[in-house]
Amino acid sequence: MSDTRDASTRSIATYKALLRQALDNRPSGTRLKLAAALGTNRSFISQITNPGYPIPIPVQHLDVIFEVCHLAPAERAAFLEAYQAAHPGRTQAQGRPAQGRSLTLTLPDLGDTRRNQAMDKAILDFVASLVHYTRALDRKTKGQEGPAPDGAGADDAST
């Protein structure tokens, strides 16, 4: 069991090192821009680019990372190969630029970093659940019956 955990930790360190190297070759401010695009703070970017932290990069962040960091095709391929080695079957990113749009919100300052972060996370979680729900509806209307988001049916009016 320990060998499996060590191998996983080494695999995570590999793709984090690749991301760190790519970011080191980008203009200053790219890390801050990435933090803003992910709706996180700079310390999160430090964690996801530090091979010493075994915490994996969430798969839902990959397309944003590729878009903001402008990874070259070879960098992207190497990163995805290392990511898939660390997390077999977990990659949902297609390795192409995210097809999204930005929306800037002005939120009140709640006077406490922890409360501000909680509000930011709640908004990001809400948006992610909306995206997940609409994709599930798209699959259902195209005849690709998949599980409904969070166990809810599309015809469920009890929410």
N, C-alpha and C positions, 0 to 999 in steps of 0.2 A: 504494500500500500504506500509506503514511504517513497519507493522508487517511482511510482506513478505520479505522486505529488511533486517530487523533484523534477521529473521530466516535464510536467505541466508548467512548473515555475520557470524552467529553462526556456520552454517554448514561448511563454508570455514575455520573458525578458528579451527574446530574439525580436519579436515584432515591435516591442516598445523601443528597442535600440534603433531599429530601422526608422521608426517615426521620429525619434529624437534627432537622428542624423539628418533626416529630411527637413525638420524644423530649423535646425542649426544652419542650414543652407538657404533659408528664406529671409526676407527682410525683417528688421526688427519690427515688433508690433504684431507679427503673425500669431504669436501665442495669445495675445490679448484679443485679437480678432476671432480666433478659434474659440476662446472662452465665451465671448459674446454670442457667437453663432450657436454654441451648444447650450447657452443659457446657464453657464456655470461660472465659477470664479477661476482666477489664475492658478490657485493651488491645485485645483482638479486637473488642469493641464499639466502641471508639474508631476502629479501622480501618474497620469496615463502615459507620460513620456519617460518615466524613471524606471529603468529595468530592475531596480532594486525593490520596487513595490510589486508584489505578485497579484495585485488586483487587476483583473482583466478589463480591457476596454469594452464597454457595452456595444454590442453589434449595431444597435440603432444609431450610434454616432459615426459609423464608418463613412457613409456617404458624405456627411457634413465635413468630416476630416479631409476626405479626398478633395472636396470642392474648395474649401478654404485654404488648404495647404498647397494646392495646385501640384499634386504629386504627378511626376512624369509617369508615362505608362509602365516603364520598367520598375520604378519605385513602387507603384501601386501593385503590380504583379508580385513583386517580392514580398510586400507587406501582406497581401491577401494569402499568399502561399504559407507564410509563417503563421498568420492568424488561423487559417484552416488547420494547420498542423497542431496548433495549441487547442483549438476548439472544433473538433470534427463535426460537421453537419450543422454548425451553428450559424454560419454566415448566411445572412439574408441579403447582404449588399450585393448588388450586381457588378460592382467594380466600375461603375460609370458615374458621371457627375450626378449629383442629386437634382431631381427635377422638382424644385420647390420654389418658394417665394418667401420673401422676408416681410415681416410685419413688426413694426416698432411700437411698443407700448410704453406709456409713461405711467408708472405706478407710484403710489404714495410711499414715502419712506416711513416705515413703521417704528423707526427709532431704535431698532435692535437688529443686529446682523443676523441673528438666528431666525427672527421672525420674518425678515426680508427674504432670506433664503428659503424659508418654508413657503412663503407666498410664491416665489419664483418656481419652486418645485411643483407646487399645486397647479400652477398655470401650465407648465410644461407637461405634467402628467395628464392634464385634461386634454391638451392638444394631441398628445400621443394617443390617448384613448379614442378621440374623434377620428384620427387618421386610421387607426386599427379598425374601428367600427365601419367606416366608409369602405375600406378595402375589403372587409368581410362581406359587406353588402354587394360590392362589385363582383366578388367571386360567386356569390349566390345568384345574382341576376344573369351571370354568364354560364350558369349551370355547373359551376365548380363547387358544389356543396362542400363547405368547410365548416369548422366549428365557429359558432357565433362568438363574438368578442365577449369575454368574461361570462360565458355561459348563457347570455341573454339571446333570445330569438329575435329575429327582425320584426316579427309580428307581436312581440311582447309589449303590451301597452301598460304594464304595471310599474314602469319606472318613473 
